[in-house]
């Protein structure tokens, strides 16, 4: 167990059990409260490796000679390493940060190997977006704790994609979300939206630790914590007033920066990565299903899904607005040459443009009809009966009996019931 005083009013008690998903906080009165690790720190390796990009382009590095054993160091070593990282953001050390580092370097060693391999796919995208808005490049590790670098990750509360945008925030930053499209899952568009959101949060708070915390729980919760703390604007001073998961969020971010820089010192081997083949996009102005493209062009539909994660139902809604489909460069010309065949191919999701309605005349009974039905008189046909004889007996006419019973001729059969009134 490790104990850390916080602001003179609380202690952090860290349980070193690797199976524990929480950090325990004990205040000066002895009251205990548990702090959650970020959700992405609980994902298992199998879920990360189930993605097409991972299965296709990542593999264990069997040439790595390091022993698969964690190495622990004295407190001062961690402090010095965090201080030496080339960051503008503050990366302080405490036992909460240490607990997150320990989790990454022990229980999550395989996941860190995956992060290091997958970073070859995603970090260039993150860095370009952050650099465009002149933000600290160390923010590129935010998706590590947000989504574990899974572009299709969905949290318990519905946050989606690498940057884990909630629906309303994503739409506010220009990400299109509807039944067919979810641009929160698009690595490029979501990265630029996240950069704008982080820039706006910094304009509000002017402190990067508060920005990170606000990214997790929303600026409203940060403002509440600031008010409850008496106006403090230091993350570690408003710490006791933050939501449960947010208390573990900034420490996890610091730990992610640490482990992505010092993985070798903990004997963690990056997964070998083969960069994906180069891709390009072609615009379509008609609805097209991935299955149509795959069948006509002879492509793996899993590959098409991986390259186009924003299309959530395997449909490119080009009829709504001209939309891009991303494919390997070598297959772009095939798509263009076979467009007519692609559009003409049968699709199980094709919607009918027009349908015919069969008109059926339904007679609606009136009050007069219902009253007439209640007063109806009936005759049971006996052998030898004729319509004329029945009509004469019931003081009516043959034509009326035919009309009341829908008869087309005068043929009768014994036992038949005829309405005569």
C-alpha positions as CSV (number, residue, x, y, z in Angstrom):
1,X,0.0,0.0,0.0
2,X,1.2,3.6,-0.7
3,X,-0.2,6.7,0.9
4,X,-0.1,10.2,-0.5
5,X,-1.4,13.4,1.3
6,X,-3.5,15.7,-0.9
7,X,-4.0,19.3,0.1
8,X,-3.8,18.5,3.7
9,X,-7.3,17.1,3.6
10,X,-7.1,13.7,1.9
11,X,-4.8,10.8,1.3
12,X,-4.4,8.6,-1.7
13,X,-4.1,4.9,-0.8
14,X,-3.0,2.9,-3.7
15,X,-3.6,-0.8,-3.6
16,X,-0.8,-2.6,-5.6
17,X,-3.1,-5.5,-6.6
18,X,-2.9,-5.8,-10.4
19,X,-6.5,-7.1,-10.5
20,X,-7.8,-3.9,-8.9
21,X,-9.4,-1.4,-11.3
22,X,-9.6,1.4,-8.7
23,X,-7.5,3.7,-6.5
24,X,-8.7,4.2,-3.0
25,X,-8.9,7.7,-1.5
26,X,-9.0,8.2,2.3
27,X,-9.7,11.6,3.8
28,X,-8.6,12.9,7.1
29,X,-11.7,11.6,8.8
30,X,-10.9,8.1,7.6
31,X,-13.7,8.1,4.9
32,X,-12.9,6.0,1.9
33,X,-13.7,6.7,-1.7
34,X,-12.6,4.8,-4.8
35,X,-11.3,6.4,-8.0
36,X,-11.7,4.7,-11.3
37,X,-9.0,4.2,-13.8
38,X,-10.1,5.5,-17.3
39,X,-12.2,3.0,-19.1
40,X,-9.6,2.4,-21.8
41,X,-7.2,1.1,-19.2
42,X,-9.6,-1.9,-18.6
43,X,-9.8,-3.1,-22.2
44,X,-8.3,-6.6,-22.9
45,X,-5.7,-7.3,-25.6
46,X,-8.1,-9.6,-27.6
47,X,-10.5,-6.7,-28.3
48,X,-7.6,-4.5,-29.6
49,X,-6.2,-7.2,-31.8
50,X,-9.7,-8.1,-33.3
51,X,-9.5,-5.0,-35.6
52,X,-8.6,-5.5,-39.2
53,X,-5.7,-3.0,-39.1
54,X,-4.3,-4.8,-36.1
55,X,-4.7,-8.3,-37.5
56,X,-3.3,-7.3,-40.9
57,X,-0.4,-5.0,-40.0
58,X,0.7,-5.8,-36.5
59,X,2.6,-8.8,-35.2
60,X,4.6,-9.8,-32.1
61,X,8.3,-9.0,-32.5
62,X,9.9,-12.4,-31.9
63,X,13.3,-10.8,-32.4
64,X,13.1,-8.7,-29.3
65,X,15.7,-9.8,-26.8
66,X,14.3,-8.1,-23.8
67,X,12.9,-10.3,-21.0
68,X,9.2,-9.9,-20.5
69,X,9.7,-8.6,-16.9
70,X,8.9,-5.3,-15.5
71,X,11.6,-3.3,-13.9
72,X,10.8,-1.0,-11.0
73,X,12.8,2.1,-10.0
74,X,13.2,4.4,-7.1
75,X,10.8,7.3,-6.9
76,X,13.4,9.9,-7.9
77,X,14.1,8.0,-11.1
78,X,10.4,8.5,-12.2
79,X,10.5,12.1,-11.2
80,X,13.7,12.7,-13.2
81,X,12.3,10.9,-16.3
82,X,9.0,12.8,-16.2
83,X,11.0,16.1,-15.9
84,X,13.3,15.3,-18.8
85,X,10.4,14.7,-21.3
86,X,10.3,17.4,-24.0
87,X,6.8,18.7,-23.0
88,X,5.4,22.1,-22.3
89,X,2.6,20.5,-20.2
90,X,3.3,19.9,-16.5
91,X,4.1,16.2,-15.8
92,X,4.4,16.0,-12.0
93,X,4.9,12.8,-10.0
94,X,2.8,11.5,-7.1
95,X,1.6,8.1,-6.0
96,X,-1.5,8.3,-8.2
97,X,0.7,8.8,-11.2
98,X,2.9,6.0,-10.0
99,X,-0.1,3.6,-9.7
100,X,-1.0,4.3,-13.4
101,X,2.6,3.8,-14.5
102,X,2.7,0.5,-12.6
103,X,-0.5,-0.6,-14.3
104,X,0.8,0.2,-17.8
105,X,4.2,-1.5,-17.1
106,X,2.8,-4.6,-15.5
107,X,-0.8,-5.6,-16.1
108,X,-1.0,-3.8,-19.4
109,X,2.3,-4.6,-20.9
110,X,0.8,-6.3,-24.0
111,X,-1.5,-3.4,-24.5
112,X,1.5,-1.0,-24.4
113,X,3.1,-3.2,-27.1
114,X,0.0,-2.7,-29.2
115,X,0.0,1.1,-28.6
116,X,3.6,1.4,-29.7
117,X,2.9,-0.6,-32.9
118,X,-0.5,1.1,-33.7
119,X,1.1,4.6,-33.1
120,X,2.7,4.2,-36.5
121,X,-0.8,4.4,-38.0
122,X,-2.3,7.1,-35.9
123,X,0.4,9.4,-34.4
124,X,1.2,11.2,-37.7
125,X,-2.5,12.1,-38.0
126,X,-2.7,13.3,-34.4
127,X,0.5,15.3,-34.7
128,X,-0.6,17.1,-37.9
129,X,-3.9,18.1,-36.4
130,X,-2.3,19.4,-33.1
131,X,0.5,21.2,-35.0
132,X,-2.0,23.0,-37.2
133,X,-3.6,24.5,-34.1
134,X,-0.2,25.0,-32.4
135,X,-1.1,22.7,-29.5
136,X,1.4,20.7,-27.4
137,X,2.3,17.5,-29.3
138,X,2.2,15.5,-26.1
139,X,-1.6,15.7,-26.5
140,X,-1.2,13.0,-29.1
141,X,-1.2,10.4,-26.3
142,X,-4.7,11.5,-25.2
143,X,-6.4,8.8,-27.4
144,X,-4.3,6.2,-25.6
145,X,-6.3,6.7,-22.4
146,X,-9.5,7.6,-24.3
147,X,-9.9,4.7,-26.6
148,X,-6.7,2.5,-26.3
149,X,-6.2,3.5,-30.0
150,X,-9.3,1.7,-31.1
151,X,-11.1,3.9,-33.8
152,X,-14.4,2.1,-33.3
153,X,-14.4,2.1,-29.5
154,X,-17.7,3.0,-27.8
155,X,-17.7,3.8,-24.1
156,X,-20.3,2.9,-21.5
157,X,-21.9,6.4,-22.0
158,X,-21.7,6.4,-25.8
159,X,-18.5,8.3,-26.4
160,X,-17.2,7.1,-29.8
161,X,-14.0,6.9,-31.8
162,X,-10.3,7.4,-31.1
163,X,-11.0,10.7,-29.4
164,X,-14.2,9.5,-27.7
165,X,-16.5,12.3,-28.7
166,X,-19.9,12.4,-27.2
167,X,-22.7,12.9,-29.7
168,X,-23.5,16.6,-28.9
169,X,-19.8,17.6,-28.7
170,X,-19.0,15.9,-31.9
171,X,-21.8,17.6,-33.8
172,X,-20.8,21.0,-32.2
173,X,-17.3,20.6,-33.8
174,X,-18.6,19.7,-37.2
175,X,-18.7,15.9,-37.1
176,X,-21.6,14.5,-39.0
177,X,-23.6,11.8,-37.1
178,X,-26.7,10.1,-38.4
179,X,-28.0,6.6,-39.0
180,X,-25.5,5.8,-41.8
181,X,-22.5,8.0,-40.9
182,X,-20.6,8.6,-37.7
183,X,-17.6,10.9,-38.4
184,X,-16.5,10.5,-34.7
185,X,-15.0,7.2,-36.0
186,X,-13.0,8.9,-38.8
187,X,-9.4,9.2,-37.5
188,X,-8.6,12.3,-39.6
189,X,-11.8,14.3,-39.1
190,X,-12.1,13.5,-35.4
191,X,-8.5,14.5,-34.8
192,X,-9.0,17.9,-36.3
193,X,-12.2,18.3,-34.3
194,X,-10.4,17.3,-31.1
195,X,-7.7,19.8,-31.8
196,X,-10.2,22.6,-32.1
197,X,-12.0,21.4,-28.9
198,X,-8.7,21.3,-26.9
199,X,-7.8,24.8,-28.2
200,X,-11.2,26.2,-27.1
201,X,-10.8,24.5,-23.6
202,X,-7.4,26.1,-23.2
203,X,-8.9,29.5,-24.1
204,X,-11.3,28.9,-21.2
205,X,-9.0,27.5,-18.5
206,X,-5.5,28.5,-19.5
207,X,-4.1,25.4,-17.8
208,X,-3.4,22.2,-19.6
209,X,-4.1,19.8,-16.7
210,X,-7.5,21.5,-16.4
211,X,-8.0,21.2,-20.1
212,X,-7.3,17.4,-19.9
213,X,-9.7,17.1,-17.0
214,X,-12.4,19.1,-18.8
215,X,-12.0,16.9,-21.9
216,X,-12.9,14.0,-19.8
217,X,-15.8,15.3,-17.7
218,X,-16.8,18.6,-19.5
219,X,-16.0,22.2,-18.6
220,X,-19.1,22.5,-16.4
221,X,-17.8,20.0,-13.9
222,X,-14.5,21.7,-13.8
223,X,-16.1,25.0,-13.1
224,X,-18.2,23.4,-10.3
225,X,-15.0,21.9,-8.8
226,X,-13.3,25.3,-9.0
227,X,-16.2,27.0,-7.1
228,X,-16.3,24.2,-4.5
229,X,-12.6,24.6,-3.8
230,X,-12.9,28.3,-3.2
231,X,-11.7,29.4,-6.6
232,X,-8.6,27.3,-6.9
233,X,-7.5,26.7,-10.5
234,X,-4.9,24.0,-9.9
235,X,-5.9,20.5,-10.9
236,X,-4.4,19.0,-7.8
237,X,-6.1,21.4,-5.5
238,X,-9.6,20.9,-7.0
239,X,-8.9,17.1,-7.2
240,X,-11.2,16.1,-4.3
241,X,-14.1,17.9,-5.9
242,X,-13.8,16.2,-9.3
243,X,-15.9,13.3,-10.6
244,X,-14.6,9.8,-9.7
245,X,-13.1,8.9,-13.1
246,X,-11.6,12.3,-13.7
247,X,-9.5,12.0,-10.6
248,X,-7.7,9.2,-12.3
249,X,-7.7,10.8,-15.8
250,X,-4.8,13.3,-15.6
251,X,-2.6,10.8,-13.7
252,X,-3.3,8.3,-16.5
253,X,-2.4,10.8,-19.1
254,X,0.9,11.5,-17.5
255,X,1.5,7.8,-17.1
256,X,0.7,7.3,-20.8
257,X,3.3,9.9,-21.8
258,X,5.8,8.2,-19.5
259,X,5.3,4.7,-20.8
260,X,5.3,5.7,-24.5
261,X,8.7,7.3,-24.0
262,X,10.3,4.9,-21.5
263,X,8.9,1.5,-22.5
264,X,12.4,0.2,-23.2
265,X,13.4,0.8,-19.5
266,X,10.5,-1.5,-18.5
267,X,11.4,-4.3,-21.0
268,X,8.3,-3.7,-23.2
269,X,8.8,-4.7,-26.9
270,X,6.7,-2.7,-29.4
271,X,4.7,-4.8,-31.8
272,X,6.2,-5.0,-35.3
273,X,4.1,-2.9,-37.6
274,X,3.9,-2.9,-41.4
275,X,2.6,0.4,-42.7
276,X,-0.7,-0.1,-44.6
277,X,-0.7,0.2,-48.4
278,X,-1.2,3.7,-49.7
279,X,-4.8,4.7,-50.1
280,X,-6.8,7.4,-51.9
281,X,-10.5,8.4,-52.1
282,X,-13.0,8.6,-54.9
283,X,-16.3,10.5,-54.6
284,X,-19.6,8.8,-55.3
285,X,-22.9,10.5,-55.9
286,X,-25.1,7.4,-55.5
287,X,-25.8,5.2,-52.6
288,X,-23.4,2.2,-52.7
289,X,-23.0,-0.8,-50.3
290,X,-19.6,-2.1,-49.3
291,X,-20.8,-5.6,-50.5
292,X,-21.3,-4.2,-54.0
293,X,-17.8,-2.9,-54.1
294,X,-16.3,-6.0,-52.6
295,X,-18.1,-8.4,-55.0
296,X,-17.5,-6.4,-58.2
297,X,-13.9,-5.4,-57.4
298,X,-12.9,-8.6,-55.7
299,X,-11.9,-6.8,-52.4
300,X,-12.1,-7.9,-48.8
301,X,-15.1,-6.3,-47.2
302,X,-13.3,-6.1,-43.8
303,X,-10.6,-4.0,-45.5
304,X,-13.2,-1.6,-46.9
305,X,-14.7,-1.3,-43.4
306,X,-11.3,-0.6,-41.9
307,X,-10.5,2.1,-44.4
308,X,-14.0,3.7,-44.0
309,X,-14.9,3.5,-40.3
310,X,-17.3,6.4,-40.5
311,X,-19.9,4.5,-42.4
312,X,-21.7,2.6,-39.7
313,X,-24.0,0.5,-41.8
314,X,-21.7,-0.4,-44.7
315,X,-23.5,2.1,-46.9
316,X,-21.9,5.2,-48.5
317,X,-24.8,7.7,-48.7
318,X,-23.7,9.4,-52.0
319,X,-27.4,10.1,-52.9
320,X,-27.7,12.4,-49.8
321,X,-24.4,14.2,-50.5
322,X,-21.4,13.3,-52.6
323,X,-19.3,11.1,-50.3
324,X,-15.8,9.7,-50.4
325,X,-14.9,6.0,-50.4
326,X,-11.3,5.2,-49.4
327,X,-9.6,2.3,-51.1
328,X,-6.0,1.2,-51.8
329,X,-4.5,3.2,-54.6
330,X,-4.1,0.1,-56.7
331,X,-7.9,-0.5,-56.6
332,X,-9.1,3.1,-57.3
333,X,-8.8,2.6,-61.1
334,X,-10.7,-0.7,-60.8
335,X,-13.5,1.1,-59.0
336,X,-13.7,3.8,-61.6
337,X,-13.7,1.4,-64.5
338,X,-16.4,-0.8,-62.9
339,X,-18.6,1.9,-61.4
340,X,-21.7,1.0,-63.5
341,X,-21.4,-2.6,-62.6
342,X,-20.9,-1.7,-58.9
343,X,-24.1,0.4,-58.9
344,X,-26.0,-2.2,-60.8
345,X,-25.0,-5.1,-58.5
346,X,-27.7,-6.5,-56.2
347,X,-27.7,-5.0,-52.7
348,X,-29.6,-6.5,-49.7
349,X,-30.0,-3.0,-48.3
350,X,-31.4,-1.3,-51.5
351,X,-34.5,0.7,-50.8
352,X,-37.5,0.9,-53.2
353,X,-38.0,4.2,-54.9
354,X,-41.7,3.7,-55.6
355,X,-44.3,1.1,-54.6
356,X,-47.8,0.4,-56.0
357,X,-50.8,0.4,-53.8
358,X,-53.6,-2.1,-54.5
359,X,-56.9,-0.4,-54.1
360,X,-59.6,-2.4,-52.4
361,X,-63.1,-1.1,-52.1
362,X,-64.4,-1.6,-48.6
363,X,-68.1,-1.1,-48.0
364,X,-68.7,0.9,-44.8
365,X,-71.9,0.0,-43.1
366,X,-74.3,2.8,-42.3
367,X,-76.7,3.1,-39.4
368,X,-79.4,2.1,-41.8
369,X,-77.5,-1.0,-42.9
370,X,-76.9,-2.1,-39.3
371,X,-80.6,-1.5,-38.4
372,X,-81.6,-3.5,-41.5
373,X,-79.2,-6.3,-40.6
374,X,-80.7,-6.6,-37.1
375,X,-84.3,-6.9,-38.7
376,X,-83.3,-9.3,-41.4
377,X,-85.4,-12.4,-42.2
378,X,-84.0,-15.6,-43.4
379,X,-85.2,-18.7,-45.3
380,X,-83.6,-22.2,-45.3
381,X,-83.8,-23.7,-48.7
382,X,-85.6,-27.1,-48.9
383,X,-85.6,-29.6,-51.7
384,X,-87.7,-28.4,-54.6
385,X,-87.6,-24.7,-53.6
386,X,-87.2,-22.1,-56.3
387,X,-86.5,-18.4,-56.0
388,X,-89.8,-17.4,-57.4
389,X,-91.7,-19.6,-54.9
390,X,-89.5,-18.3,-52.0
391,X,-90.1,-14.7,-53.2
392,X,-93.9,-15.2,-53.4
393,X,-94.0,-16.8,-50.0
394,X,-92.1,-13.9,-48.4
395,X,-93.9,-11.2,-50.3
396,X,-90.7,-10.0,-52.1
397,X,-89.2,-10.3,-55.5
398,X,-86.6,-12.6,-57.0
399,X,-84.3,-9.6,-57.9
400,X,-84.3,-8.4,-54.3
401,X,-83.4,-11.8,-52.9
402,X,-80.5,-12.0,-55.4
403,X,-79.2,-8.6,-54.4
404,X,-79.5,-9.3,-50.7
405,X,-77.5,-12.6,-51.1
406,X,-75.1,-11.6,-53.9
407,X,-76.5,-14.3,-56.2
408,X,-75.5,-14.3,-59.9
409,X,-78.0,-17.0,-61.0
410,X,-81.1,-18.8,-59.7
411,X,-79.4,-22.1,-58.7
412,X,-80.2,-23.2,-55.1
413,X,-79.1,-26.1,-52.9
414,X,-80.9,-27.7,-50.0
415,X,-79.8,-26.3,-46.6
416,X,-78.7,-22.9,-48.1
417,X,-79.7,-19.9,-46.0
418,X,-81.1,-17.0,-47.9
419,X,-81.9,-13.5,-46.6
420,X,-85.3,-12.5,-47.8
421,X,-85.8,-9.1,-46.0
